C-alpha cells in the first residue's frame, strides 16, 4: 500500500511540474493539421473566357460619303459663298486656279477685246487649270460654283467639267452675279461633263448671307 501511494504521488508531481506549452504540444501530436486538409487556394490570375469563334464586329461605315465644294472665283465673290457652303456641309473645299491667272484688264467686260470677253465668245476655248486633275474618289456630292460671265459659265469651268468623271455623284451648281441668273450654265456643264446627276442650280448675289445659303441647302433635301 505504501509503495502504491508513493508512485501516485510521484506522477502527480511530474504532471504539475511540466510547462503548459509542452502539454499542448503533446496533445497536438498525432492530430491532423487543419492546413493539410484545406483545399488548395484558387489561382490569382483570371482565366480568359473561351473564344467564340466569331470575328470582332467592325463599326459600319457612314452611309453618306464625303461632300466637296469646287469653286472658280476670279475676284473672291463666289469663293465667299463656297466657303459658307463648305462650313455648313462640313465639306472639303477645292479652288480651281487658272494656269494663267486673270488680271484686272482680263476681266474688263466693257472691253470686247479683253481676255474674258474673247474666251466667252468662243465656246471651244478651254483655259488650262493649274495643278493635278481633281480626284473625286470617296465623294458622293459635289457643289460646283462659278461667276456668271456674259450670261454663261466661264470657259475654265468647261475645262473642269471635261476633266472629271462624275459617275455616281450628285452635282449641284451655284453661281454669283450682279444681276444675271444662273441661266443655262448648269445644263451646259452637265452636257459637257456627260456624267453625274446634275441638279438645278442656284444664283446668289455677291453679298449672300449664311442664312440664305443655309436655307438653299435645306431646300435640296
C-alpha positions as CSV (number, residue, x, y, z in Angstrom):
1,X,0.0,0.0,0.0
2,X,2.8,2.3,0.8
3,X,4.6,1.7,-2.5
4,X,1.5,2.3,-4.5
5,X,0.8,5.6,-2.7
6,X,4.3,6.8,-3.3
7,X,4.0,6.1,-7.1
8,X,0.8,8.0,-7.3
9,X,2.4,10.9,-5.5
10,X,5.3,10.9,-8.0
11,X,3.0,11.0,-11.1
12,X,1.1,14.0,-9.7
13,X,4.4,15.9,-9.1
14,X,5.6,15.2,-12.6
15,X,2.3,16.4,-14.2
16,X,2.3,19.6,-12.2
17,X,5.9,20.3,-13.0
18,X,5.6,20.1,-16.8
19,X,5.2,23.5,-18.6
20,X,1.7,24.2,-20.1
21,X,3.2,24.7,-23.6
22,X,4.8,21.2,-23.6
23,X,1.4,19.7,-22.6
24,X,-0.3,21.4,-25.5
25,X,2.4,20.2,-27.9
26,X,1.9,16.7,-26.7
27,X,-1.8,16.9,-27.0
28,X,-1.4,18.1,-30.6
29,X,0.8,15.2,-31.7
30,X,-1.0,12.7,-34.0
31,X,-3.9,15.1,-34.8
32,X,-4.3,16.1,-38.5
33,X,-3.2,19.6,-39.3
34,X,-6.1,21.9,-40.5
35,X,-3.9,23.3,-43.3
36,X,-3.2,19.8,-44.6
37,X,-6.9,19.1,-45.2
38,X,-7.8,22.5,-46.7
39,X,-8.5,22.8,-50.4
40,X,-5.7,24.5,-52.4
41,X,-6.0,28.3,-52.9
42,X,-7.5,29.5,-56.1
43,X,-5.1,30.9,-58.8
44,X,-4.8,34.7,-58.6
45,X,-4.8,35.2,-62.4
46,X,-8.1,35.5,-64.2
47,X,-8.6,32.9,-66.9
48,X,-9.9,34.5,-70.2
49,X,-13.2,33.2,-71.5
50,X,-13.1,30.7,-74.2
51,X,-13.1,32.2,-77.7
52,X,-16.5,32.0,-79.5
53,X,-15.0,31.7,-83.0
54,X,-16.9,34.8,-84.2
55,X,-14.9,37.7,-85.6
56,X,-15.0,41.1,-83.8
57,X,-17.7,43.4,-85.0
58,X,-16.4,46.2,-87.2
59,X,-18.2,49.6,-87.0
60,X,-20.4,50.2,-90.0
61,X,-19.1,52.9,-92.4
62,X,-21.3,56.0,-92.7
63,X,-23.9,55.6,-95.4
64,X,-23.3,59.2,-96.7
65,X,-20.0,59.8,-98.4
66,X,-17.9,63.0,-98.3
67,X,-19.0,66.3,-99.7
68,X,-16.9,68.5,-101.9
69,X,-17.3,72.2,-102.8
70,X,-15.4,73.1,-106.1
71,X,-15.2,76.8,-106.9
72,X,-13.7,79.1,-109.5
73,X,-13.6,82.7,-108.3
74,X,-11.7,85.3,-110.2
75,X,-12.4,88.1,-107.7
76,X,-13.3,86.2,-104.5
77,X,-17.0,86.8,-104.6
78,X,-18.0,83.3,-105.5
79,X,-15.4,81.8,-103.1
80,X,-17.1,83.6,-100.2
81,X,-20.3,81.7,-101.0
82,X,-18.4,78.4,-101.5
83,X,-16.8,78.8,-98.0
84,X,-20.2,79.2,-96.4
85,X,-21.5,76.0,-98.2
86,X,-18.4,74.1,-97.1
87,X,-18.8,75.2,-93.5
88,X,-22.5,74.3,-93.4
89,X,-21.9,70.9,-95.0
90,X,-18.7,70.1,-93.3
91,X,-17.3,69.7,-96.8
92,X,-13.8,69.8,-98.4
93,X,-13.1,72.9,-100.5
94,X,-11.2,72.9,-103.8
95,X,-10.5,76.1,-105.7
96,X,-9.9,76.0,-109.4
97,X,-6.8,78.0,-110.1
98,X,-6.1,79.1,-113.7
99,X,-2.6,78.2,-115.0
100,X,-2.6,81.8,-116.3
101,X,-4.2,84.0,-113.7
102,X,-6.8,86.6,-114.7
103,X,-5.7,90.2,-114.3
104,X,-7.9,93.2,-113.8
105,X,-7.6,94.0,-117.5
106,X,-8.6,90.5,-118.4
107,X,-11.8,90.9,-116.5
108,X,-12.8,94.2,-118.2
109,X,-16.3,93.3,-119.6
110,X,-16.5,96.7,-121.3
111,X,-13.6,95.9,-123.5
112,X,-14.7,93.4,-126.2
113,X,-11.0,92.5,-126.8
114,X,-10.4,91.6,-123.1
115,X,-9.5,88.0,-122.3
116,X,-12.8,87.1,-120.6
117,X,-14.8,88.5,-123.5
118,X,-12.8,86.7,-126.2
119,X,-13.0,83.5,-124.3
120,X,-16.7,83.8,-123.7
121,X,-17.3,84.4,-127.4
122,X,-15.6,81.2,-128.4
123,X,-17.3,78.1,-126.9
124,X,-14.3,75.9,-127.9
125,X,-11.8,77.7,-125.6
126,X,-10.5,75.6,-122.7
127,X,-8.3,77.6,-120.3
128,X,-5.8,75.4,-118.6
129,X,-6.2,74.6,-114.9
130,X,-3.1,74.7,-112.7
131,X,-2.1,71.6,-110.7
132,X,-3.0,68.0,-110.9
133,X,-6.5,66.8,-112.0
134,X,-9.1,66.6,-109.2
135,X,-9.7,63.1,-107.8
136,X,-13.3,62.7,-106.8
137,X,-12.9,59.3,-105.2
138,X,-14.8,58.9,-102.0
139,X,-17.2,61.8,-102.7
140,X,-20.9,61.4,-103.2
141,X,-22.0,65.0,-103.6
142,X,-20.2,67.9,-105.3
143,X,-21.1,71.6,-105.3
144,X,-19.7,73.4,-108.3
145,X,-19.5,77.2,-108.1
146,X,-18.5,80.0,-110.5
147,X,-19.3,83.6,-111.5
148,X,-21.5,84.3,-114.5
149,X,-19.7,85.8,-117.5
150,X,-21.7,87.0,-120.4
151,X,-24.8,85.1,-119.1
152,X,-22.8,81.8,-119.1
153,X,-20.3,79.8,-117.1
154,X,-16.6,80.8,-117.6
155,X,-14.9,78.6,-120.2
156,X,-12.5,77.4,-117.5
157,X,-15.5,75.6,-115.9
158,X,-15.9,73.7,-119.2
159,X,-12.3,72.6,-118.8
160,X,-13.1,71.4,-115.3
161,X,-16.3,69.6,-116.4
162,X,-14.5,67.7,-119.1
163,X,-11.6,66.7,-116.9
164,X,-13.7,64.9,-114.2
165,X,-15.7,61.7,-114.1
166,X,-18.9,62.5,-112.1
167,X,-20.3,59.0,-112.4
168,X,-22.4,58.1,-109.3
169,X,-22.2,61.7,-108.0
170,X,-24.8,64.3,-107.3
171,X,-23.6,67.6,-108.7
172,X,-25.1,70.9,-107.6
173,X,-24.1,74.0,-109.5
174,X,-24.3,77.5,-107.9
175,X,-23.1,80.9,-109.2
176,X,-22.8,84.5,-108.3
177,X,-23.6,87.5,-110.4
178,X,-24.5,91.2,-110.2
179,X,-27.8,90.7,-112.0
180,X,-27.8,87.8,-114.4
181,X,-29.4,84.5,-113.3
182,X,-27.8,81.1,-113.5
183,X,-29.4,80.6,-116.9
184,X,-28.3,77.5,-118.9
185,X,-24.9,77.4,-117.3
186,X,-25.7,74.4,-115.1
187,X,-27.2,72.5,-118.1
188,X,-24.1,73.4,-120.2
189,X,-21.8,72.0,-117.6
190,X,-23.9,68.8,-117.3
191,X,-23.8,68.3,-121.0
192,X,-20.0,69.0,-121.2
193,X,-19.3,66.6,-118.3
194,X,-21.6,63.8,-119.7
195,X,-21.7,62.0,-116.3
196,X,-23.2,62.6,-112.9
197,X,-26.7,63.6,-111.7
198,X,-26.8,67.3,-112.0
199,X,-29.4,69.2,-110.0
200,X,-30.9,72.6,-110.8
201,X,-28.5,75.3,-109.8
202,X,-28.8,78.5,-107.7
203,X,-27.7,82.0,-108.3
204,X,-26.5,84.1,-105.3
205,X,-25.9,87.9,-105.1
206,X,-22.4,89.0,-104.1
207,X,-23.4,89.6,-100.5
208,X,-25.3,86.4,-99.9
209,X,-25.7,85.7,-96.1
210,X,-25.0,82.4,-94.4
211,X,-28.8,82.2,-93.6
212,X,-29.6,82.5,-97.4
213,X,-27.1,79.7,-98.1
214,X,-28.4,77.5,-95.3
215,X,-32.0,77.9,-96.5
216,X,-31.0,76.8,-100.0
217,X,-29.1,73.8,-98.8
218,X,-32.0,72.7,-96.7
219,X,-34.4,73.0,-99.7
220,X,-32.3,70.5,-101.5
221,X,-33.4,67.7,-99.1
